[in-house]
Amino acid sequence: MNPALEEDPALVNTSPEDGGWFFKMTIADEGELDGLMDEDGYKAFVEGL
């Protein structure tokens, strides 16, 4: 859990990729990341909705 969110919950919206994270996790099989979208892919997906 991110203790910074207790003091400033708005970090979730203002800094989601830096200080506004909820939790960190460890991935056992990094190959599973290959199927995920990158930032550009996600933006293209959202724009196509």
ABEGO torsion letter per residue (X at the ends): XBAAAAABAAAAAABAABAABABBBBBABAAAAAABBBAAAAAAAAAAX
